[in-house]
Amino acid sequence: MTTYVISVPGTFTGGAGPDTRTELARALRPEDPHRTHLGTEEDLDVLTVNDDDTFTLRLTVDASSGPEAEREAKRIAASALSAVGLDESRAPLGPAAVTGIDSEG
């Protein structure tokens, strides 16, 4: 297994206030990239939101391949969004991409 850092973009179409964003970051805490060498070195936050309500989730995923890690990251992201009351229509996700591979666990 390899630890991947995966970026998953999306858009808050109905907006997401500070409380929702805090809850989302908390829900994703176990996958926070700061627990990896790459995430710490690059100072990658689990949730970044832009002024236009687009966002990026950066998650760590243990998987045997990049495509498998991307699929798992999308599943984790969708689950966390659902847990804070945001469905696919209120926070559609774009394609996941490998941001990096952790060289030191």
C-alpha distance (Angstrom), angle and dihedral (degrees) to the residues before:
residue distance angle dihedral
M1 . . .
T2 3.77 . .
T3 3.80 127.8 .
Y4 3.80 110.9 -125.5
V5 3.78 129.2 -171.8
I6 3.80 106.2 -141.1
S7 3.82 127.2 -168.0
V8 3.79 117.5 -148.4
P9 3.82 115.5 -172.8
G10 3.77 124.6 -156.8
T11 3.78 146.2 152.6
F12 3.78 130.9 -120.3
T13 3.81 97.5 -137.4
G14 3.80 95.1 -178.9
G15 3.78 94.6 34.3
A16 3.77 125.9 -106.9
G17 3.78 119.1 -130.0
P18 3.78 126.8 -140.9
D19 3.82 93.4 -91.7
T20 3.81 92.2 53.5
R21 3.80 91.1 47.3
T22 3.80 91.2 50.1
E23 3.82 90.8 49.3
L24 3.80 90.6 48.6
A25 3.81 92.8 50.4
R26 3.82 89.1 48.2
A27 3.83 91.3 50.3
L28 3.81 89.7 52.6
R29 3.81 96.1 44.7
P30 3.84 94.7 108.2
E31 3.83 88.6 59.5
D32 3.84 94.7 45.2
P33 3.82 109.1 143.0
H34 3.82 90.6 -142.0
R35 3.81 87.1 81.2
T36 3.82 88.4 69.1
H37 3.80 130.1 70.4
L38 3.81 90.9 -119.1
G39 3.81 93.8 48.5
T40 3.78 92.5 50.4
E41 3.79 94.3 43.5
E42 3.81 93.1 48.5
D43 3.85 94.0 35.1
L44 3.80 92.2 -127.7
D45 3.79 114.1 -175.4
V46 3.79 119.7 -148.9
L47 3.85 89.9 -129.0
T48 3.79 128.7 28.4
V49 3.82 119.2 176.8
N50 3.80 123.1 -167.4
D51 3.81 127.8 -150.3
D52 3.82 91.2 -101.4
D53 3.86 91.9 57.1
T54 3.79 93.7 -105.4
F55 3.78 112.4 134.1
T56 3.77 142.7 -172.7
L57 3.78 125.6 -145.5
R58 3.80 114.8 -158.3
L59 3.77 112.0 -161.8
T60 3.77 136.7 175.5
V61 3.77 115.0 -131.2
D62 3.79 130.0 179.5
A63 3.80 109.1 -142.1
S64 3.77 141.9 142.3
S65 3.83 94.2 -119.9
G66 3.80 141.6 19.3
P67 3.82 94.7 -112.0
E68 3.80 90.8 49.8
A69 3.83 89.9 50.0
E70 3.82 91.3 49.8
R71 3.83 91.9 51.7
E72 3.81 91.6 48.0
A73 3.82 92.0 48.0
K74 3.82 90.8 52.9
R75 3.81 89.7 49.6
I76 3.81 91.9 49.6
A77 3.81 91.7 46.1
A78 3.82 93.7 49.5
S79 3.80 91.0 47.3
A80 3.82 93.1 50.5
L81 3.80 92.1 47.1
S82 3.79 90.2 49.9
A83 3.81 90.5 49.2
V84 3.81 90.1 59.2
G85 3.81 93.1 46.1
L86 3.80 100.3 -97.4
D87 3.79 116.3 127.2
E88 3.82 128.8 -170.8
S89 3.82 91.5 -84.7
R90 3.84 93.3 54.3
A91 3.81 96.4 39.9
P92 3.81 112.2 19.0
L93 3.78 114.8 -171.6
G94 3.79 127.6 -137.6
P95 3.78 127.3 -147.6
A96 3.79 116.5 -54.2
A97 3.79 118.7 -125.1
V98 3.77 135.9 -169.2
T99 3.80 107.5 -106.1
G100 3.78 93.3 -178.5
I101 3.76 148.2 -36.3
D102 3.78 116.8 -111.2
S103 3.78 110.5 -118.7
E104 3.79 95.2 -171.6
G105 3.83 122.6 34.8
